[in-house]
Amino acid sequence: MPGDHSSKQYDTDLETIRSKVLTMGGLVESQFNDAMDCFRGGDIVKAEQVIKSDETVNSLEVTLDDACSHLIVKRQPAANDLRTVVATLKVITDLERIGDEATKIARIGKQLHERGTVGVLNHYESVRVLASSAANSLHDALDAFARLDEKLAAQIIAADETIDNEFRTTTRATVTFMMEDPRTISAALDILWVAKAIERIGDHAKNIAEYVIYVVEGKDIRHTDYVYTKLNSKP
Amino acid sequence: MPGDHSSKQYDTDLETIRSKVLTMGGLVESQFNDAMDCFRGGDIVKAEQVIKSDETVNSLEVTLDDACSHLIVKRQPAANDLRTVVATLKVITDLERIGDEATKIARIGKQLHERGTVGVLNHYESVRVLASSAANSLHDALDAFARLDEKLAAQIIAADETIDNEFRTTTRATVTFMMEDPRTISAALDILWVAKAIERIGDHAKNIAEYVIYVVEGKDIRHTDYVYTKLNSKP
């Protein structure tokens, strides 16, 4: 059994990793915001920065996975503590995939502006609500992970349904544009791919929220109706 | 330090988990094949089976994550052994997401046939090559994971570029259909969403292959050009 000293060391090491994961989270959050800026305003330089910073996100993924492994081997945590490390390993994967989706958005934004097809459709307006919901979920997910706030996590999971509905609304509206004026098809498809990327960022935020609840409650609530029970229960 | 006995127990426990992960892999592979069958032939019963079996895949994810955690706590593996458990945890996530994508394909196939829009475009033909490449990659990835075959894993990673190219070919062809005859727009979008799901299954197969190399080589090759060096090196 690890003594007090070892357990304190474990806590310190874990906090170091968690704070680096939050740095990674801040980075992908900026990537997403900048990618959306670029999709709206056509800032090519910003788009290239998003694409470039994906390298940093990728190397953070590798470094932090490694740090988690080292922590396990060195401190041999008990079941309760291990749960946090396992959840952190999974969160790191979700953050890296959010970076990938942001990079896709930046690439499409860049193309849109290079081809000069920005004005064809009100492309940013089509995804504005969806993007703002996903950005909120991501921000809250990082907050919930930082403070291990299971109440906030439950709200994020419930909000994913709204994001999915907004995605369907965007899709329907965009298809209507295409049908009314087939010259908009190319531009409309760019909107659809961006909407898909945003919807996936929402999914990853939801995954992170599920891992927060797993850490706090010691209960794996993935694929259950735990959240609905939780949100509807009396305080 | 764990003695010989403990280390043997670790090996036995690990093999049990790995064999269950392969069962999960076989299940999502069937889901993908059945979903494609349904997209081609409109077998609604099969589509519903795919959607239903997603529950099994989801509960396998939770059970196997748990088994990995128990293994770590009980056997306290050394760095080398731990690498396999960490990679297995990540593989489990990719398998579950493959199940999600297969379920999406089954849902679209079901809708397509319920709406009677099957004949509008040669929808299956549009994704046939892409689907077959992704199915091969997934099959090989499970094989590479079963036999810890890093050579095969390197081939899968290299093949992902082909899959991405096939995805772009499908997209271009489908957009041409839409432009030539706007009445095909709805049916064409179904093809695009299915193509996207297949492309992602290819991505997950690639992720699994990367974890295989991480286990065998003890080297994290994600986001590096390791594979190209490896494939081009003299034996």
Interface residues (C-beta under 8 A of the other chain):
Chain A: E55 N58 S59 E61 V62 D65 D66 C68 S69 H70 I72 V73 Q76 P77 A78 A79 L82 R83 V86 L89 K90 T93 T171 V175 M178 M179 P182 I185 S186 L189 L192 K196 D220 R222 H223
Chain B: E55 N58 S59 E61 V62 D65 D66 C68 S69 H70 I72 V73 Q76 P77 A78 A79 L82 R83 V86 L89 K90 T93 T171 V175 M178 M179 P182 I185 S186 L189 L192 K196 D220 R222 H223
